[in-house]
Amino acid sequence: MINLQHISLKTFLSDYWQKKPLVIRNALPDFTHPLSPDELAGLALEEDIESRLVFETPNEKPYWHLKHGPFSVKDFSILPPTHWTLLVQGVDRLIPEVYALLDHFNFIPQWRIDDIMISYAVLHGSVGPHYDNYDVFLYQAKGRREWSLTTKNCNSQNYRNGLELRIMNQFDIEECIILEEGDMLYLPPHVGHYGISLSDECMTYSFGYRSYQGQELLESFSDYLSEQGLFKNLYQDPDWSNLQDTSEIIPSAWLNAQKLLHQLINDEKIMQSWFGCFATRLDQQAELQLPTPLEDDELIDLPGFMDEIKAGLNLVRNASCRFAYRNKNKHAEYQFYVNGSTWDVDGVHQNLLRYIANNRYLSYKMLSTYLNTKENQLFIYNLWKLQWLHAEENLM
């Protein structure tokens, strides 16, 4: 877990999480660099990896410029000496050692994490003053960065027009912070922040969390009902016997519609199943990065695969995948979700479900304790065939 220094985890969650910023000094004492700046730039050359370059021209309008990857070696060779930043999204899905950093944040549910973005900036490099709609931990992995913060005017009307980047027009600084190497800044949604590199080489790891807007929830819920063929109850007319004006919408008419929708929202079984699918759904980039299922000639049979686990085969959850579960009832029957869908876990031991959902790295010793039933074996085997669980040595 991250080193919260002088406050407890309980205090962080009650007083800071989604409420106010927190500076955490020496947040990851055992941190070692998973990749170099050159290796990060190498990722930005790849077609299927989301990357961006942000330039600032302080003396030339429009001052801020954005270029999307993939980039070429030539693109990097002609960059100016100052005032630019490279950003690469989803590095946790690409580099196993970056993926492992997520274990420091297990005090927040795993299904809430979005991705780890890594930025590299030269002196004065920045992406400009802006705010986000999500929680983020900003870890200073290399160099120094100055952060200016504000809670004022963090709204969509305060963005500069005509820019691809979301740059706040008015930014009234309320607090200034300098992060040294190893420090971390937590920011809740809608806190304006403006980070400027103070070093020739500045690397920041952004541990970003998902944000759920009400409209997004409603659209997803509606799509789920349609896909599942659920809740086809008909709207019932009110009593029209006292109707006087034929075009008036009387209160009982819309109240009947509200009542019907309340029945839907209050159906806990539907709501719980939908939310599990919603919470584990993948974004477009993660969908593209899902592994290809094993071909028949790459498979070994079920007994052979079980023997490999017993002989020492550790497994790893694919970094693009999302796993979650919920306890359906007092009998500890579980519903399991993977990548936006429910998974048939009939007969699978609840402790195995919890172990796989809660751990990114799966020890053969622990897995071997659950190989006593065919249901448990098939559950692991089918996830492996899809490569949603894969051998530890094949992390890349």
Phi and psi in degrees as a GROMACS rama.xvg file:
@    title "Ramachandran Plot"
@    xaxis  label "Phi"
@    yaxis  label "Psi"
@TYPE xy
-64.1016  151.213  ILE-2
-85.5636  100.372  ASN-3
-80.2563  2.8679  LEU-4
61.3599  -112.872  GLN-5
-94.2047  5.33099  HIS-6
-119.474  153.699  ILE-7
-83.9058  162.287  SER-8
-60.1763  -40.2604  LEU-9
-58.7618  -42.1737  LYS-10
-66.3723  -41.7804  THR-11
-59.1331  -47.7203  PHE-12
-68.5061  -34.0088  LEU-13
-85.2514  -32.7374  SER-14
-107.406  -20.9646  ASP-15
-118.664  -44.6939  TYR-16
-56.4169  120.124  TRP-17
62.3616  19.7581  GLN-18
-124.868  -52.5318  LYS-19
-155.002  158.232  LYS-20
-67.9576  159.645  PRO-21
-147.174  130.441  LEU-22
-90.9037  129.383  VAL-23
-120.742  106.665  ILE-24
-79.6227  142.122  ARG-25
48.8674  53.602  ASN-26
-70.0213  -33.7872  ALA-27
-126.605  81.9923  LEU-28
-58.8186  -30.0077  PRO-29
-96.9653  13.8063  ASP-30
-64.2549  133.009  PHE-31
-126.307  145.743  THR-32
-66.8946  118.202  HIS-33
-73.8321  -26.6466  PRO-34
-154.283  154.095  LEU-35
-88.4683  167.128  SER-36
-56.7018  -39.0854  PRO-37
-64.4172  -38.0127  ASP-38
-68.6587  -36.3412  GLU-39
-63.6732  -43.5  LEU-40
-62.1246  -35.233  ALA-41
-62.2058  -38.0561  GLY-42
-62.3712  -35.557  LEU-43
-70.6788  -8.88571  ALA-44
-83.1474  -14.4157  LEU-45
-81.6482  142.416  GLU-46
-65.8241  -39.5356  GLU-47
-98.5063  19.2514  ASP-48
-116.77  129.78  ILE-49
-78.454  121.798  GLU-50
-144.096  157.035  SER-51
-146.115  152.304  ARG-52
-118.324  131.366  LEU-53
-117.021  126.439  VAL-54
-114.841  145.676  PHE-55
-119.091  131.421  GLU-56
-116.65  90.6325  THR-57
-58.2091  -27.181  PRO-58
-109.464  12.7358  ASN-59
-142.175  121.449  GLU-60
-65.1832  150.852  LYS-61
-85.564  16.1173  PRO-62
78.8675  -39.6324  TYR-63
-120.805  137.362  TRP-64
-138.607  143.979  HIS-65
-126.445  135.506  LEU-66
-131.961  132.542  LYS-67
-94.3944  145.393  HIS-68
-78.5016  178.962  GLY-69
-73.664  152.478  PRO-70
-106.208  169.578  PHE-71
-113.196  165.562  SER-72
-59.1583  -36.2521  VAL-73
-63.0434  -38.9616  LYS-74
-55.0408  -41.655  ASP-75
-75.19  -30.0371  PHE-76
-71.228  -20.2934  SER-77
-106.216  12.0835  ILE-78
-70.1886  147.525  LEU-79
-70.8274  168.014  PRO-80
-73.9301  -19.0687  PRO-81
-139.824  170.953  THR-82
65.3358  40.2704  HIS-83
-144.734  157.62  TRP-84
-139.873  135.847  THR-85
-103.469  133.192  LEU-86
-125.64  133.205  LEU-87
-125.831  123.412  VAL-88
-86.8468  155.813  GLN-89
60.7416  36.0916  GLY-90
-69.0174  -24.3112  VAL-91
-63.054  -23.9266  ASP-92
-83.5675  -7.22622  ARG-93
-115.069  -33.0689  LEU-94
-119.843  114.237  ILE-95
-54.9125  -38.7605  PRO-96
-68.1567  -29.2506  GLU-97
-73.2148  -41.9706  VAL-98
-55.3347  -39.8581  TYR-99
-64.3433  -24.7396  ALA-100
-63.1677  -23.5009  LEU-101
-63.1841  -22.2253  LEU-102
-64.6105  -18.8241  ASP-103
-71.4538  -12.933  HIS-104
-115.944  25.2463  PHE-105
-72.9398  3.45122  ASN-106
-79.6714  -7.61335  PHE-107
-115.125  139.477  ILE-108
-51.5248  139.504  PRO-109
-60.9039  -32.8811  GLN-110
-72.0299  -6.08578  TRP-111
-86.3826  -20.1539  ARG-112
-70.8068  142.535  ILE-113
-96.3237  -69.0141  ASP-114
-165.795  177.373  ASP-115
-109.832  117.049  ILE-116
-100.193  138.347  MET-117
-116.902  132.26  ILE-118
-116.608  147.255  SER-119
-124.959  125.731  TYR-120
-128.732  145.265  ALA-121
-89.7533  -177.299  VAL-122
-54.5487  131.449  LEU-123
69.4271  7.53239  HIS-124
-66.3971  141.78  GLY-125
-161.702  161.532  SER-126
-108.691  10.1839  VAL-127
89.2189  166.595  GLY-128
-72.7153  127.255  PRO-129
-159.652  172.269  HIS-130
-130.652  159.169  TYR-131
-117.415  161.711  ASP-132
-95.8371  13.0218  ASN-133
-137.612  163.429  TYR-134
-76.4582  145.083  ASP-135
-150.55  141.329  VAL-136
-105.87  124.34  PHE-137
-107.957  109.226  LEU-138
-102.097  125.868  TYR-139
-85.6451  96.7709  GLN-140
-84.8056  -28.4466  ALA-141
-150.343  137.555  LYS-142
75.595  -163.461  GLY-143
-127.93  149.894  ARG-144
-142.77  138.218  ARG-145
-96.4403  131.092  GLU-146
-115.57  128.342  TRP-147
-106.963  136.423  SER-148
-123.956  150.906  LEU-149
-152.928  149.988  THR-150
-109.882  4.67782  THR-151
-92.8306  141.653  LYS-152
57.2801  33.8312  ASN-153
-88.6131  75.8593  CYS-154
-147.031  163.849  ASN-155
-68.7247  -15.5267  SER-156
-79.5783  -8.05103  GLN-157
-104.791  29.9148  ASN-158
-103.977  146.261  TYR-159
-69.4864  139.024  ARG-160
-80.7099  152.9  ASN-161
79.8217  13.5817  GLY-162
-118.645  143.484  LEU-163
-69.6612  -31.1797  GLU-164
-81.7124  149.931  LEU-165
-89.2336  94.3191  ARG-166
-109.703  123.37  ILE-167
-67.2123  133.596  MET-168
-75.587  -47.1337  ASN-169
-110.16  126.354  GLN-170
-135.458  96.3503  PHE-171
-91.1502  105.121  ASP-172
-67.2418  126.943  ILE-173
-106.944  -23.7933  GLU-174
-155.011  141.899  GLU-175
-121.273  136.251  CYS-176
-135.736  140.017  ILE-177
-111.473  122.13  ILE-178
-94.2671  123.1  LEU-179
-87.2118  166.87  GLU-180
-56.0183  127.447  GLU-181
99.1239  -11.0798  GLY-182
-86.2488  162.925  ASP-183
-139.244  145.512  MET-184
-121.783  122.398  LEU-185
-94.4399  133.602  TYR-186
-128.233  127.77  LEU-187
-79.4525  173.011  PRO-188
-59.9128  150.161  PRO-189
62.8915  35.3508  HIS-190
-112.661  116.148  VAL-191
-66.1352  138.777  GLY-192
-144.075  144.924  HIS-193
-138.677  103  TYR-194
-102.367  130.946  GLY-195
-126.607  128.184  ILE-196
-68.1963  133.228  SER-197
-104.54  7.21067  LEU-198
-128.815  159.628  SER-199
-67.6611  -29.3397  ASP-200
-130.922  116.798  GLU-201
-133.29  118.279  CYS-202
-118.376  130.16  MET-203
-125.789  131.476  THR-204
-100.487  122.824  TYR-205
-106.197  111.235  SER-206
-93.2429  95.1909  PHE-207
-97.6641  144.335  GLY-208
-109.691  156.932  TYR-209
-71.6965  147.333  ARG-210
-118.021  143.532  SER-211
-119.225  109.251  TYR-212
-85.6471  149.336  GLN-213
-55.0807  -41.3864  GLY-214
-63.6043  -39.1659  GLN-215
-63.2853  -42.607  GLU-216
-61.2614  -45.6392  LEU-217
-63.9545  -44.0386  LEU-218
-64.7016  -41.7681  GLU-219
-64.5284  -42.1851  SER-220
-63.025  -42.9209  PHE-221
-62.742  -43.5058  SER-222
-62.5361  -40.3913  ASP-223
-62.4687  -44.832  TYR-224
-60.2242  -41.6182  LEU-225
-66.3457  -45.3492  SER-226
-63.7284  -37.5449  GLU-227
-88.3668  -7.89641  GLN-228
64.9188  37.9821  GLY-229
-100.497  156.268  LEU-230
53.626  75.5189  PHE-231
-105.474  22.1554  LYS-232
-58.2575  143.293  ASN-233
-92.9047  147.306  LEU-234
-64.7758  134.113  TYR-235
-106.833  130.096  GLN-236
-66.9196  149.563  ASP-237
-77.6165  -176.475  PRO-238
-76.1942  117.2  ASP-239
-92.1825  7.76297  TRP-240
-64.1855  -25.0899  SER-241
-103.362  16.3803  ASN-242
-66.3251  129.948  LEU-243
-112.539  -46.8274  GLN-244
-107.234  121.845  ASP-245
-73.7547  -11.4259  THR-246
-105.932  1.58444  SER-247
-78.5268  136.759  GLU-248
-93.4941  102.741  ILE-249
-77.6312  155.833  ILE-250
-53.1596  -39.2473  PRO-251
-64.4999  -22.5787  SER-252
-69.0226  -53.0405  ALA-253
-74.199  -26.4049  TRP-254
-65.9857  -33.3743  LEU-255
-66.8015  -37.0118  ASN-256
-66.1586  -42.0197  ALA-257
-62.3274  -40.7717  GLN-258
-61.9452  -41.7706  LYS-259
-63.5509  -43.3417  LEU-260
-68.2153  -35.5413  LEU-261
-61.8773  -39.7606  HIS-262
-58.006  -39.9757  GLN-263
-68.3221  -50.6605  LEU-264
-62.2398  -33.5085  ILE-265
-85.7497  0.638515  ASN-266
-79.3033  98.6218  ASP-267
-63.3299  -36.4228  GLU-268
-62.6072  -46.2335  LYS-269
-65.5272  -45.6895  ILE-270
-61.8276  -43.3443  MET-271
-65.4116  -44.3141  GLN-272
-65.3115  -43.3252  SER-273
-61.4799  -45.6287  TRP-274
-65.3034  -34.6479  PHE-275
-61.9117  -40.8709  GLY-276
-67.7616  -42.2793  CYS-277
-62.9548  -44.7401  PHE-278
-67.7252  -24.3936  ALA-279
-106.405  4.93538  THR-280
-66.4931  152.339  ARG-281
-98.2647  148.539  LEU-282
-77.9349  171.959  ASP-283
-60.231  -41.0426  GLN-284
-65.5387  -41.8646  GLN-285
-65.2509  -37.9266  ALA-286
-58.0027  -44.054  GLU-287
-66.9077  -26.5604  LEU-288
-94.3015  2.75696  GLN-289
-62.0485  144.788  LEU-290
-70.6746  158.813  PRO-291
-80.9753  130.646  THR-292
-57.0663  151.099  PRO-293
-64.9889  139.649  LEU-294
-77.0503  163.045  GLU-295
-56.336  -38.5297  ASP-296
-76.4303  -6.26719  ASP-297
-98.1319  -10.2571  GLU-298
-85.1795  150.537  LEU-299
-114.261  158.885  ILE-300
-72.4312  169.371  ASP-301
-57.5187  -49.6373  LEU-302
-60.0516  -38.8146  PRO-303
-65.1593  -39.0768  GLY-304
-67.8427  -39.0831  PHE-305
-63.539  -38.0333  MET-306
-63.5572  -37.8442  ASP-307
-64.9714  -40.5814  GLU-308
-62.0949  -46.9528  ILE-309
-62.3082  -28.8039  LYS-310
-83.0348  -3.32462  ALA-311
124.302  16.0379  GLY-312
-81.9278  108.821  LEU-313
-83.6789  147.222  ASN-314
-116.93  158.021  LEU-315
-131.699  137.619  VAL-316
-70.3336  134.631  ARG-317
-60.4739  135.454  ASN-318
-69.8254  -17.1988  ALA-319
-84.7373  -13.5731  SER-320
-85.7893  155.509  CYS-321
-126.128  126.305  ARG-322
-118.055  142.286  PHE-323
-158.764  166.585  ALA-324
-151.731  165.053  TYR-325
-142.621  151.52  ARG-326
-84.1582  114.232  ASN-327
-73.7458  -33.1472  LYS-328
-159.922  -179.261  ASN-329
-68.0288  -13.0659  LYS-330
-87.5433  9.56269  HIS-331
61.3587  37.0224  ALA-332
-85.5386  131.567  GLU-333
-107.22  147.691  TYR-334
-109.848  132.958  GLN-335
-114.895  137.371  PHE-336
-124.618  135.422  TYR-337
-138.509  123.531  VAL-338
53.1756  42.6161  ASN-339
87.3431  7.23759  GLY-340
-134.378  156.347  SER-341
-80.7191  150.288  THR-342
-121.18  134.073  TRP-343
-70.0086  113.816  ASP-344
-123.599  28.3028  VAL-345
-59.1993  122.512  ASP-346
85.2593  -7.18328  GLY-347
-79.2104  135.449  VAL-348
-64.6072  134.735  HIS-349
-59.7974  -33.7657  GLN-350
-69.7295  -30.4417  ASN-351
-68.9673  -42.9107  LEU-352
-58.3713  -46.1444  LEU-353
-66.1911  -39.1433  ARG-354
-63.5459  -45.5619  TYR-355
-69.9452  -38.9627  ILE-356
-71.3714  -31.6246  ALA-357
-94.313  -8.0683  ASN-358
-128.909  129.717  ASN-359
-78.3339  -29.5853  ARG-360
-115.31  127.027  TYR-361
-114.366  114.396  LEU-362
-75.0327  137.436  SER-363
-60.7832  -31.2239  TYR-364
-64.2294  -43.1371  LYS-365
-70.9356  -43.7947  MET-366
-60.3235  -38.1675  LEU-367
-62.2052  -25.781  SER-368
-73.3808  -11.4395  THR-369
-110.181  9.83765  TYR-370
-90.1107  21.3853  LEU-371
-89.6219  -4.0923  ASN-372
-130.845  151.753  THR-373
-64.4369  -37.2033  LYS-374
-61.3838  -44.4293  GLU-375
-63.6282  -43.1268  ASN-376
-61.4921  -47.1202  GLN-377
-65.8142  -35.1446  LEU-378
-59.6689  -49.7885  PHE-379
-65.567  -43.7464  ILE-380
-62.7058  -43.7691  TYR-381
-68.2241  -35.9577  ASN-382
-67.044  -35.9361  LEU-383
-68.4954  -39.7504  TRP-384
-60.2693  -34.0799  LYS-385
-79.7938  -10.0096  LEU-386
65.4738  22.0183  GLN-387
-76.5027  -23.2871  TRP-388
-116.098  134.955  LEU-389
-140.775  165.025  HIS-390
-63.6418  143.309  ALA-391
-59.1992  -36.0641  GLU-392
-73.3537  -10.1452  GLU-393
-103.531  34.3867  ASN-394
-58.343  -37.0742  LEU-395
